[in-house]
Amino acid sequence: MIWANVHWIPLAAFILLPTTFITTYALSVYLHDVAPEFPYISDTGTNSPESCIFSQFLNITAFLYLFTIYLRYKQIEQYYRDHLSLESPKIMSRNRWSLFVGVIACLGLSIVANFQETNLIIVHLIGAFTCFGCGMIYCWIQTWISFKAYPIVNSRSCAIFRFFLCTIMTITFVIQSVCGPLAFKFYDGDNPRKWTIKDGGYWLHISASIAEWIMALSLDIFIGTYITEMRKISMSSPKVLFLVENVNILSANYPFTNDDQVEVYHGSNSPDSLRRDINSLHTNFRNRPNSGTGNGGGVQVGSINNQVLIH
């Protein structure tokens, strides 16, 4: 089965993150849980019931981000396998690194969602730093790849726009990392979620909070830039290989036995050697001109009584 609407994944992620933040912000202000003047994003998801919405939808967003990052990884990998160049090994290596860093960033986002700052502040801060720090590194790597992949995968204007977003993320990450701790150093109040100008460190707090909001939205917009590109790609369901051992081929009602396309090969006696034979035959028959992989078909491999069946 081929799924042609891959772009729905980054589109859903692009919409869900700001929707979550706006919803929890509006609800926390309505319930007087935070001050309306630029609270930290995490402040809006600390108290119940907004914390429940914050956790649930951020977990979904983390999954959608992870799915989008994987799709982007496969898109670049497939392109540079089909269009080999001198830079292909370097780009595919950077692409793998971006996948690794992106997965760590999504894990950080999930930690932010599940460990509220009022419960485990250290774990929450580690998750936030991991999410934004690794997310920023991921975006820089993919921006570099975007300039290399121009003009087939993306346009030059898209690569430049991604560079602009990465610059914004880097500046705001530095501002938030510096002003945030300094603001708490000068804070002399009772409830940091209702920070007032009399509590000390107010303007440092406002600077860090605004930087955090801009950084999060820049990261979300970066993911949103994948939407147009992923309209051009599709995804097919994976092939499944069945390994059936110790079955009598003469008496078994095997679905391939009456098929003209079934080929029987004698494999090795040991299960490990048999599996190696199956993997080797799968690769060989998949590359046959008449294997049907180009139009939705495929090669099916199985074994019965140490015999390998190719369909």
C-alpha positions as CSV (number, residue, x, y, z in Angstrom):
1,M,0.0,0.0,0.0
2,I,1.3,3.4,-1.0
3,W,0.5,6.5,1.2
4,A,0.8,9.7,-0.9
5,N,-0.2,12.2,1.8
6,V,3.0,12.1,3.7
7,H,2.9,15.9,4.1
8,W,0.0,15.6,6.6
9,I,2.5,14.6,9.3
10,P,4.6,17.8,9.3
11,L,1.4,19.8,8.8
12,A,-0.2,18.2,11.9
13,A,2.9,18.9,13.9
14,F,3.2,22.5,12.7
15,I,-0.4,23.2,13.8
16,L,-0.5,21.2,17.0
17,L,2.5,22.8,18.8
18,P,1.3,26.4,18.8
19,T,-2.3,25.3,19.4
20,T,-1.2,23.6,22.5
21,F,0.8,26.6,23.8
22,I,-2.0,29.1,23.0
23,T,-4.7,26.8,24.7
24,T,-2.7,26.3,27.9
25,Y,-1.7,29.9,28.0
26,A,-5.3,31.1,27.7
27,L,-6.5,28.6,30.2
28,S,-3.8,29.3,32.8
29,V,-4.4,33.1,32.5
30,Y,-8.2,32.6,32.8
31,L,-7.6,30.5,36.0
32,H,-5.1,33.0,37.3
33,D,-2.4,30.4,37.5
34,V,0.2,32.6,35.7
35,A,0.7,36.3,35.0
36,P,-0.5,37.3,31.5
37,E,2.8,39.2,30.8
38,F,5.0,36.7,28.9
39,P,5.2,33.7,31.3
40,Y,7.6,30.8,30.4
41,I,6.0,28.2,28.2
42,S,6.3,25.6,30.9
43,D,4.6,27.9,33.4
44,T,1.4,27.6,31.4
45,G,1.4,23.8,31.7
46,T,2.2,23.4,35.4
47,N,-1.1,23.4,37.2
48,S,-4.1,21.2,36.6
49,P,-6.1,21.0,34.3
50,E,-3.9,22.8,31.9
51,S,-1.0,20.5,32.8
52,C,-3.0,17.5,31.5
53,I,-3.6,19.2,28.2
54,F,0.0,20.3,28.0
55,S,1.4,16.8,28.6
56,Q,-1.0,15.0,26.3
57,F,-0.6,17.2,23.3
58,L,3.1,17.7,23.7
59,N,3.6,14.0,23.7
60,I,1.6,13.7,20.5
61,T,3.6,16.6,19.0
62,A,6.9,14.9,20.0
63,F,5.7,11.7,18.1
64,L,4.7,13.8,15.0
65,Y,8.1,15.6,15.1
66,L,9.9,12.2,15.4
67,F,7.9,10.9,12.4
68,T,8.6,14.0,10.4
69,I,12.4,13.8,11.2
70,Y,12.4,10.2,10.1
71,L,10.6,11.0,6.8
72,R,13.1,13.8,6.1
73,Y,16.0,11.4,6.8
74,K,14.6,8.8,4.3
75,Q,13.9,11.5,1.7
76,I,17.5,12.7,1.7
77,E,18.9,9.2,1.9
78,Q,16.9,8.0,-1.1
79,Y,17.8,11.0,-3.1
80,Y,21.5,10.6,-2.7
81,R,21.3,6.9,-3.3
82,D,19.6,7.5,-6.6
83,H,21.8,10.4,-7.5
84,L,25.3,9.5,-6.5
85,S,27.9,12.3,-6.4
86,L,31.3,13.0,-4.8
87,E,29.6,14.6,-1.8
88,S,27.0,11.8,-1.3
89,P,28.9,10.0,1.5
90,K,29.4,13.2,3.4
91,I,25.8,14.3,3.0
92,M,24.4,10.9,4.0
93,S,26.7,10.8,7.0
94,R,25.4,14.3,8.1
95,N,21.9,13.1,7.4
96,R,22.4,10.2,9.8
97,W,23.8,12.5,12.5
98,S,20.8,14.8,12.0
99,L,18.4,11.8,12.6
100,F,20.2,10.9,15.8
101,V,20.2,14.5,17.1
102,G,16.5,15.0,16.1
103,V,15.5,11.9,18.0
104,I,17.2,13.2,21.1
105,A,15.4,16.5,20.7
106,C,12.1,14.7,20.5
107,L,12.9,12.8,23.6
108,G,13.7,16.1,25.3
109,L,10.3,17.5,24.3
110,S,8.6,14.4,25.7
111,I,10.5,14.9,29.0
112,V,9.3,18.6,29.1
113,A,5.8,17.3,28.7
114,N,5.8,14.7,31.4
115,F,8.0,16.3,34.1
116,Q,6.5,19.5,35.2
117,E,8.8,22.2,36.7
118,T,7.0,22.2,40.0
119,N,7.6,18.4,40.4
120,L,11.1,17.7,39.1
121,I,12.6,21.0,38.1
122,I,16.1,19.5,37.3
123,V,14.7,16.8,35.0
124,H,12.4,19.4,33.4
125,L,15.3,21.8,32.7
126,I,17.4,18.9,31.2
127,G,14.5,18.1,28.9
128,A,14.1,21.7,27.8
129,F,17.8,22.2,27.2
130,T,18.0,18.9,25.3
131,C,14.9,19.8,23.2
132,F,16.0,23.3,22.2
133,G,19.7,22.6,22.0
134,C,19.5,19.4,20.0
135,G,16.6,20.9,18.0
136,M,18.8,23.8,17.0
137,I,21.7,21.6,16.0
138,Y,19.3,19.4,13.9
139,C,18.0,22.5,12.1
140,W,21.5,23.7,11.3
141,I,22.5,20.3,9.8
142,Q,19.3,20.1,7.7
143,T,19.9,23.7,6.6
144,W,23.4,22.7,5.4
145,I,21.8,19.7,3.6
146,S,19.2,22.0,2.1
147,F,21.8,24.1,0.4
148,K,23.5,21.0,-1.0
149,A,20.2,19.4,-2.1
150,Y,19.1,22.5,-4.1
151,P,17.4,22.6,-6.6
152,I,16.0,19.0,-6.7
153,V,14.8,18.5,-3.1
154,N,14.1,22.1,-2.2
155,S,14.4,25.6,-3.5
156,R,17.2,28.0,-2.7
157,S,14.8,30.5,-1.1
158,C,13.7,27.7,1.2
159,A,17.3,27.0,2.2
160,I,17.9,30.7,2.9
161,F,14.7,30.9,4.9
162,R,15.8,27.9,7.0
163,F,19.2,29.6,7.5
164,F,17.3,32.6,8.8
165,L,15.2,30.5,11.2
166,C,18.4,28.8,12.5
167,T,20.0,32.2,13.1
168,I,16.9,33.3,15.1
169,M,17.0,30.0,17.1
170,T,20.7,30.4,17.9
171,I,20.3,34.0,19.1
172,T,17.2,33.3,21.2
173,F,18.8,30.1,22.7
174,V,21.8,32.2,23.9
175,I,19.5,34.9,25.3
176,Q,17.3,32.4,27.1
177,S,20.3,30.4,28.4
178,V,21.9,33.6,29.8
179,C,18.9,35.7,31.0
180,G,16.9,32.8,32.5
181,P,19.4,31.8,35.2
182,L,20.3,35.5,35.9
183,A,16.6,36.3,36.4
184,F,16.2,33.6,39.0
185,K,19.4,34.8,40.7
186,F,17.9,38.2,41.3
187,Y,14.3,36.9,42.0
188,D,13.0,37.7,45.4
189,G,9.3,36.7,45.2
190,D,7.0,33.9,46.3
191,N,5.6,32.6,43.0
192,P,7.7,32.8,39.8
193,R,4.6,32.0,37.7
194,K,3.3,35.4,38.8
195,W,6.5,37.4,38.3
196,T,6.0,41.1,38.9
197,I,8.4,44.0,38.5
198,K,8.8,44.2,42.3
199,D,10.2,40.7,42.6
200,G,13.6,41.5,41.0
201,G,15.1,40.3,37.8
202,Y,11.8,41.2,36.0
203,W,13.3,42.4,32.7
204,L,15.7,39.5,32.5
205,H,12.7,37.2,33.0
206,I,10.8,39.0,30.3
207,S,13.8,38.8,27.9
208,A,14.3,35.0,28.6
209,S,10.5,34.3,28.3
210,I,10.2,36.1,24.9
211,A,13.3,34.4,23.6
212,E,11.8,31.0,24.6
213,W,8.6,31.7,22.8
214,I,10.3,32.9,19.6
215,M,12.7,29.9,19.7
216,A,9.9,27.4,20.0
217,L,7.9,29.0,17.2
218,S,11.0,29.2,15.0
219,L,11.6,25.5,15.5
220,D,8.0,24.7,14.7
221,I,8.1,26.9,11.5
222,F,11.3,25.0,10.5
223,I,9.3,21.7,10.7
224,G,6.6,23.4,8.7
225,T,8.9,24.1,5.8
226,Y,8.9,20.4,5.1
227,I,5.2,20.4,4.1
228,T,5.7,21.5,0.5
229,E,8.6,19.2,-0.1
230,M,6.8,16.1,1.3
231,R,3.9,16.6,-1.1
232,K,6.3,15.3,-3.7
233,I,7.1,12.0,-2.0
234,S,5.1,8.9,-0.9
235,M,5.7,6.1,1.5
236,S,4.9,2.4,1.0
237,S,4.3,-0.2,3.7
238,P,7.3,-2.4,4.6
239,K,7.8,-5.9,3.2
240,V,7.5,-8.8,5.7
241,L,9.6,-11.9,5.5
242,F,8.3,-15.2,7.0
243,L,10.7,-17.8,8.2
244,V,8.8,-21.1,8.7
245,E,10.8,-24.1,9.8
246,N,10.2,-27.8,10.4
247,V,7.1,-28.0,8.3
248,N,6.4,-30.8,5.8
249,I,6.3,-29.2,2.4
250,L,4.3,-32.1,0.9
251,S,1.5,-32.0,3.4
252,A,1.4,-28.3,4.3
253,N,-1.2,-26.1,2.6
254,Y,1.4,-23.5,1.8
255,P,0.0,-20.6,-0.3
256,F,3.0,-20.6,-2.7
257,T,3.1,-24.3,-3.6
258,N,0.7,-24.1,-6.6
259,D,2.0,-20.8,-7.8
260,D,4.0,-20.7,-11.1
261,Q,6.3,-18.0,-9.6
262,V,7.4,-20.2,-6.6
263,E,11.0,-21.3,-6.7
264,V,12.4,-23.8,-4.2
265,Y,15.9,-23.6,-3.0
266,H,17.7,-26.0,-0.6
267,G,19.1,-24.0,2.3
268,S,21.5,-24.8,5.0
269,N,20.6,-27.0,7.9
270,S,21.3,-24.6,10.8
271,P,18.7,-21.9,11.4
272,D,21.3,-19.1,11.3
273,S,22.7,-20.2,8.0
274,L,19.2,-20.6,6.6
275,R,18.4,-17.0,7.6
276,R,21.5,-15.8,5.9
277,D,20.5,-17.7,2.7
278,I,17.1,-16.1,2.8
279,N,18.5,-12.6,3.2
280,S,20.9,-13.2,0.3
281,L,18.2,-14.6,-2.0
282,H,15.8,-11.7,-1.0
283,T,18.4,-9.2,-2.2
284,N,19.1,-11.0,-5.4
285,F,15.5,-11.6,-6.4
286,R,14.5,-8.1,-5.5
287,N,16.9,-6.7,-8.0
288,R,15.6,-8.9,-10.8
289,P,14.0,-6.9,-13.7
290,N,10.7,-8.9,-13.4
291,S,10.5,-8.9,-9.6
292,G,7.7,-6.3,-9.7
293,T,9.2,-3.9,-7.1
294,G,8.8,-0.9,-9.4
295,N,5.0,-1.1,-9.6
296,G,3.9,-2.1,-6.1
297,G,4.9,-5.8,-6.3
298,G,7.8,-7.4,-4.5
299,V,9.6,-10.5,-3.6
300,Q,8.4,-12.8,-0.8
301,V,10.8,-15.2,0.8
302,G,10.1,-18.0,3.2
303,S,11.5,-21.4,4.2
304,I,9.9,-24.8,4.8
305,N,11.9,-27.8,6.0
306,N,15.2,-26.0,5.3
307,Q,14.0,-25.1,1.8
308,V,13.8,-21.5,0.7
309,L,10.7,-20.4,-1.2
310,I,10.9,-17.3,-3.5
311,H,7.6,-15.8,-4.7
